[in-house]
């Protein structure tokens, strides 16, 4: 539900647009790498997960569960105080036609919700990251990113008449609007994925072609080995916001690119970086972006159905005291946003199960194309240690929050999976092995 949450739920509360989660591995474009003497990777992982890292991870987990409750509190403040109804009335006084009236209200709502959300965002995105040495970003830079997110929210949901059209459908089809919304989700999610590398990502960071010519040539050789067209491999100045490591693939067609954070380029060696790139190539070859869009679109049917059922009941019970009696009343937006945000959180484990499987498949592909188990294990260990990730979360936390397999699971698989040594076929990579491999 990552893209769906981005465009339909989280954006209704002003928050910084999320960057992709850390991906797994990638490595060598040359011949298969000879096995290295065994190491106690698990002991190293547990040793790296210091009490400080445990405190960070536990706090981050708690915030993930508190966030839906906080958004509900924000909605209740806007509704029970009558502020949402007063903003609707003001918008009606300033603009008589539907589109400008919706735009005026949405700007007022975004400002009010943003002010109320700011303490939570500051605590989780700024204070926590600085407390544990994961960010050097200035407070001014952080506020600048929040302002950019605010402007993008207004443009994509307000200036582009997405919200106005949604409210028109709420009015014209009060019993079936949820089905219409679900039908719109596929083109809307697809458009968002397409423009994310072109508009959203560059608004926050500078992207440049990978400057290390030797590394770029090895990555392109790895791509050629995977029989994919030479695409864009970019580096991004994420050190402006964080000290964490990451790499990801985004977009599709002309907008698709593999992105390596500058922190990753500085913190990992060449073999580890190539393994990470192989992981991203695996996402491309295995069609995970399109599969994710389809999964999001299918889940949106249940998301909007639940949102309709809950919102209708709340409007009937509390609507008059909140200043509205119909869902198509603009004053209902805080309630709809909170319900949608909560429902997305409830169904997110279903998407996360798909995401963990996709990440595992990309891990498999990276191992098969590089045959460098050691570099794969080391890249995961560095990602986990630098990002202070919990290597062994509880089953419940893994099920609800984790988009990737836990660190220890990935490392164990990385050192144990080598069908080429055992005369067994690969699961995914069917290309020829370089001489000596």
N, C-alpha and C positions, 0 to 999 in steps of 0.2 A: 504493500500500500504506500510505498515511499512517494511516488509521483502523485498518486491520488491525494494523499495527505498534504502534499505541497500545494497543489492548485485548488483544492476544495475545502480543506479544513484548516491547516495551520495558517494559510494566508488570510483567513478571516480574523485571526488575531495577529497583530503586527509582530512578527518575529523574523530574525535573520534567516534568509534562505539557506537551508542546510546543504553542506557539501557532502560528497559521496563518502560512504563509510570505507575504512581501510580494507583494501583488497588483499588477497593472499599473496601468491608468489609469482616468480617469473625467472627465467635464467637462460642458459647458454645456447647460442645459435650454432655452435660448432659441434665437434665430435662429442660423443657421450663421455661423461666424466667418470674416471675410475673411482670405485668406492674408497672412502676414507675410513681409517680406524674408528670403531664405534666410540661414541661419547654418550655420557649420561645426560641427554637433552632434558629429560623430565626434571632431574635434580636442578639443572641450570634454570629452567623455567620457574620452579618453585623458589629458588634462591633469588631470582630477579623480582619476584612478586613480594616486595618489601612491605612492612607495615604501612609505610606512607602510600604505596601504590594501592594497598587494600583499602585504606581510608578514602582515597580518591574514587576508586571503583565503586565502593559502597555508597558514597555520596551521590555519584552520578546515577546509580541504579535507583536510589530513593527519589531523586529529582524526576526521573522518567515516570515513576508511578504517581508522583505528586502533581505533575503538570496538568493532566486532565482535570483533577480536582480544582486546581488554581484557575483554569479557564472557566470552570463552572462558577466559581466565586466571582470572577470578573463579570460574567454574564448576569449573575444575580444582582450585583451592584448596579449595573447599567439599567436593569429592568425594574428592580424594586424601588430604586430611587426616583424613577420616572424620567431619568435622563434620556433614555432611548426615545421615549414618547415626545419629550420636548425637542430633541434633535429632529425628529420626524416633522413636528409642527413647524420648526424653523425652516427646514428644507422646503416644506410646502409653501411657506410665505415667500421664500426667495425664488422658487422656480415652480411653475404650474405644470409644465410638461413632464412626462414620466422620466425620460432619460436624465435631464439636468437635475430633477428632484432626487433621483436615486444617487447621482454622483455627489451632490451636496451632502446628502445624508451619509453616504459612505465615507467621505472625507472626515466629517465630524465624528462618526463612529470609530474610524481608524485611529484618530487622534486620542479619543477618550480611552479606547481599549488599549492603545499603545502605552499611555501613561500608567494605566493600572497594571499592565503586564511588565513594565520596565523593571521593577524590583526583582521579579523572578528571573527575568532574562539576565540582568546584571549579576545576580548571584550564581547562576549556572554557567553563563557564557564568558563572564569576565572574572569575577572574584575567585571562583573555584579554580579556573585555569591558571590564574596568577599565583594562587596560594600553593599550588603543587608544581610550579615551575614549568608549566606547559604552554605559556604564552608570554610574549614580551610586548604585546600590542598596547599602545597607549590608550587611555580612556577616551581621548579625542578620536582616535582611529576607530575604536569600538563604536562610539556614538555615530561616527560617519557611516559605518556599515549598517547600523540600524536605520539611519536616514535613507540609505540607498534601498534597503528592503522595503521601507515604507513607501517610497516613490514607486517601486516596481509593483507593489500591491495595488496601489491606486490605479496605475496604468493598466495592468493586466486584468483587473476585475472591475474597475470603475470606468476608466476612459474607454477601454474596449468594453462594449456594453454587455459583458457576460452576466454581471449581477442584475442589470436591468432586464435582460431577457429571461433570466431565471425567475425573477419576481413576476414577470408577465405570465410565465407558464404556471406559477403558483396560483395566479388569479384565474386563468382560463381553464385550468384542469386541476381543481383542488383535490381530486381523488387519485389522479394518475400522474401527477407531476414527477413523482419519484421514478417512474418508469421512463419518462422523457429524460430526466437527468442521467439515468443509467445509460440510455442510448447515446447521449451526448458525450459520455465519458471517454469513449475510445478516440474519437477525433481530437478531443481536447487534450487528453494525455499524450497522444501522438504528437500534437503540435508543440506541447510543452517540452517533450524530449528532444524534438528537432531544434527548437530555438534556445534551449538551455546553454549549449556551448557557444552560441552566436551572440546572445544578449545577456543572459543572467550571469553566467560565470565571469565574463569580462568586466562586469560592473563592479566586481569585488576584488579582482586580481589581474595581474598582467601575465598573459600567456605568450610565450615565444617558442619558436622551434628549438628543439633540443640542441644545445650549443656544443656539446662534446661530440666532435665529429667521429671519433673512434667508436664511442658507445652507440651513436646513431647508426653507424654502418653495421654494427653487430645486431642491433635491434631490427634493422631492415632485412638483414640476412635471416634472422629468426622468422620474420613475417613471410619472407619468400619460402622458407622451409615449410611454413604452414599453408602455403599456396593461397595467400590473401594479397590483394593489391597493396602497394606501398602507401600506407595512409599517413596521417599526421601523428607525429609523436612530439608532444609539447612538454615544456617544463613551466611551472607556475610558481610565482613568488609567495607561496603560502606561509613562508617564514615571517611575513608581515603580520600574520594573525596567530600562528601557532608554532610550537616546536615538535609537534607530532609528525609521524611518517604516514604517507598514504600514496596510493596510485589508483587510478580508476579509468574506465572507459565511459564515454557519454556520447549522446547524439546518435544519428544514423545517417547513411548516405553521405552527402557533402559535408554535413556538420559533425560526423563521427571523428573522434580523436582519442588517442591514448594520452593520459596526462600523468606526469611524474612530478610530485611536489619537490621543490628545491631542497627541502629538509631530507627527503628520501635520497636524493642524489648525493648529498653530503654525508649521510649517515650509513649508507650501505655500499658494499663493494660491487664491482662490476658483475660478478656472477649472480649475486643476490638481486641486483637490479634487473638483470636479464630474466631471472626466474619470475620476478614480479610482472615483467612485461609479458612473459609467456602465459601467465595467469590471465591477463587482460586479453591477449589474443584468443585464449580459450573462450572467454565470454563472447567474443565476436564470432568465432567459428561455430559455437554451439547455439547461437541465436538467442542468447539470454535477454537482450534488450527487448526484442519483440515478444518473447515469451512473458516477460515481466509486464509489458503493456497489456497483453491479453489477460493475464491473471488479474491485474488491477481492474480492468474493464468488467470482467466477470464478477469479481467481488463487489464492484460498485452497485450491482443490483441489490445485493443484501444490505449494503451500507445505506443506500437511499430508502429502501423499504423500511428498515429499522428507524431511520431518521424520521420518516413520515409518521410512523405509528407513535413514536415517543413524542414528537413535536405536536402532533394533533391532540394527544391526551393532555400535554402541558398547557396548550393554548386554551383548551376547553376549561381546564381547572383554574389556571392562574392568569390567563390572558387579560380578562377585564381589569384585574388589579394592576397589571403591567402596562395598560393603556392600549390594548388592541384585542380584537375578537377574531380576526382572520389571519391566517399565516401569510397572506400576501401583503399585509400591512408592513411598512418598512420598519416599524418599531419592533418587529419580531426577530430582526437579524441577530441580536446577541443570543437569543434562545436557540435559533437554528444553528448558529456557529458552534455554540457549546455542545449541543446534541450531536452534531456532525463530528466534531472533534472527539467526543467521547466514544461514539460508535466506531470511528476509525481506529481508535486505540483498542477497542474490544476485538475487532476482527483482524488487527495487525498480526497476531500470532499465526494466522492462516497464511498470510503472505510471507512472513518470516520463515516458515517451514519451506516454502518454495525457494526463498532466497538462500537459505543454508544449503539446500541441495544443489542449487546453481553454483554457489561458491565452491562446494566440494567438487563438482564436475570440472570447474575451472582449475582447481588444484590438481586433479587427475591429469588434465590436458597439459598443464605446465610441466609436471613430472615426466610425462611421456615424450614431450617434444624436446626437453632439455636433458633428461636422464641424469640430473644432478640432484640427488636426494639430499646431500649435505647442504647445498646452497638453499634448497627449499626450506629445510628445517631452520637454518640460520636466519633466513629472511623473516619467517614467522616469529622466531624468538625476538628478533630486533623490533619488529612491529609491536609485539605485545609488551616488551619492556619499556620502549620509548613512550608508548601511548598509555601505559599503566593499566592495561586490560586485565580483567580477571581471567586467569587461564582455566579455572575450574568452577564455573558458576553452578548454582543449584539448578536442578532440572526445571524448576518453575521459572526462574529468571531466564535461563536459556530459551525456553519455549516462548516466553512473552516478549523478550527484548532483543535477543541475538539474531542479527541478520547473517552472521558468519558462524561456522562451527567454532567451538571454543578452542583456544590455543593448543592445549595439550592434545586434543583429538587431531588437530591438523598436523602437529609435529610428529606424533606417532605414525600417522598415515604416511607422512613424507619419508620417514626412514624405513618403513616396512613395504611400500609399494614399489616394486621393480620387476614387472612381468618380463621385461627384456632379458633379465638375468636367468629367468626360469624357463625360457622357451615358450611363454604364454603370449597370446595376442594382447595388444593394447585395447583399451575400451574406446578411445576416441581418436587419437592421432594415428593416422594410417600412412603417413608419408615415409619416404625413404630416410634411412639413418645415414649421417655423414660418414665418410671413410674413417675407420678407426672406431666407430660407434657400435 
